[in-house]
Amino acid sequence: MSRIVLVLGSSAGGVARHVRMLAGGLVARGHRVLVAGPLDTEKAFGFTGAGADFAEVRISDRPHPARDPRTVVRLRGLTRGADVVHAHGLRAGALSALALTGSRGWPRLVVTLHNAVTAGGAVGGVYRVLERIVARRAHRVLVVSPDIGERMRAGGAARVDPAVVPAPPLAEPGRTPGEVRAEIAARLPADVADPALRPILLTVARLAQQKGLETLLDAAAGPYKGDPIFVVAGDGPLREELQARVDAEELPVVLYGWAETADLLQVATAVIVPSRWEGQPLSVQEALRAGRPVIATRVGGVPEMVGDAALLVPPQDAGALSREIGRLLGDPALAARLAQASVRRGRELPDEDAALRSVLTAYGLPQAE
């Protein structure tokens, strides 16, 4: 039995879900697991419900000169006697590396980088320093996209491997397609014609700058065959700004809020991913498994994930996105071919067992104990 410490920072989505999956799988394989992170992540994702122990550690999204030294001391105590420390995210990875400074070989430090550094200026400079700390001190760095891997190798990382971050199995829908379409129609202006008959173009994303939603709104102006409705499932800091633009320009866009993705995928004609950058987005994996055509930006780990099962466009190019949307809606044979390719690609995606085998290899531990 090995003692493994999983470290993460603030997370309201994919990173924390991934850590919970790893925690449960590692516990089931006989390992002792401690999850160290902000208390809000435990409240939202229930690591202790997966059989792990939990310790509160305050790791925020951005550098915090007063708090970070205390976090390093706290992590040093929590990781004493561990066999492996697996940190998720650049901040968690760098703070864990500093906490383990002076340790002689053990615990091994593995860092998964789930996102690229996109900030500029002084903040971007700090993040580049953190990248060098992780690259030079981690025993192994796992990355969700080739571009991050290149940066880590350039920074001096000795061992860089692809991360395996699978989406959980798609849940069974809780509502019928008719119920979902009726709710979408209810959120549209009363004078919108035949909303129940129009194509639904679904985007699942946090309403934040990374997701490229301003480009989606540019493209939503159309016109398109069938007059599609663009449904954006998610919430976030840009909600008011985006809603104001939707209202002012009378765009056929519904900011739906968070919802069960399986419900919305039932009625989706296609899934649109306009992000400026992505790693291995869970929403794309869910779309592939549901057999939906995908139009996505050619960024990060997306091209490798989708293979031939998507139409790819440059990021922040509303014209290219609009052309591909029009092509898909105007060509039923193309839509059918992409749907079939999605089903095939969805079956090929790695599952949770593959993710666990991957991290045990990174840890230098046997696959079963």
Steps between C-alpha positions, in 0.01 A plus 500: 500500500639840398418840645400750229428871546289668230532881502269740318407866506167672452283309254134503412514244223715257308818502711318423824287231334818343366665504843192342658503224239870433565448503877220243484686277256823508700318421825324209328843367401615497862690830526466755779403833347498849645351784295637844589319805366251779570208408723251601230624216279428244771153646553424490128664172398513285814846344492435337835195336345741329262692352794782757517604717792483876451711787633420864435774689317436846358624509142342781299503557125754781520823553695446620857828628653370498858323164491718290269794458744258365762356264237849366427556431872159334526571276199842407638332359808220323312735331253750375757519121472310485170614281214356722227375858481283562193418868453240624254551839340797734473452677834446178692797344322740786574396527867537124539844514338610769745358298791706198394823694453780309671325164491728225371316309231177440692226587490492504124336816362266461203328810361208502257463828312136537398524847344742713304632833630315769305553803728736774393681781679624464857260215580615312193861549610424346838333201335803447278715482813259242643528300177879485540466385862269217395709406197822473698377342822221258405600139439237484227272755336172388343347737243158521337628639170816492287564876530529479878737206463725704272514782754589260780778336300635843407495587871715201589249227588671161501187292434182624334211268411141545382241524775191281480199703616183313403149632540287295738240274337218704352202503733157383396279797400263618768256666262352415163610682184159664485537635853845637427388670178200649679726651765732646237199648318374651826825696535468659155300814420133428444511612136765245396351282227477121544778459761415132544590427137831686474846337520673524839872584502632420849802645677590375849741742664577720795416857404859621513751654259677173420186355343485744207131573541527845342597317179197274538271804528663653192424181308148465643380802302472271195305468280480120479275240346239395754558803727682313779483583868836524677475357853786572740495277809712645778550797726783730595630856529405608146133410529364855535722633221403222263129528583508875438644442156249224421215735593641806321568316175196270525719193447345149490699401810377352828732524800359190661705475820646176631297194409535126459695470177330172409163677491620767257696261279173323417381802303834632372543507123869566560738608775699822452830556686630856430773501768821698481674205665402154626676194633284189496156656548243275661224662293666382177541148634131497597399624155703227331355229724151629424571488124452870435680691224762738640632833373797611711799728499836350407664555839681307773405135526180524293634388157659186644185423697249530216701352213279508189179538704482882493525808283789712632542877467757752623427660840343848507400474133126562487494488121651151486269379779198642322596336169535156661170537685333591172665207323387252764141626508480502122644154440311214670746245360792682666310515830427126480864418422623706794244338731623154401862608546412635846353168607812319382736750662298498822551125530876546458540757778681383815288417803554536873689172525745626237548819700581304814744274319668811360551670837624181669763476228593865561523429873731202442252273680366161392162492332344301782593429858 
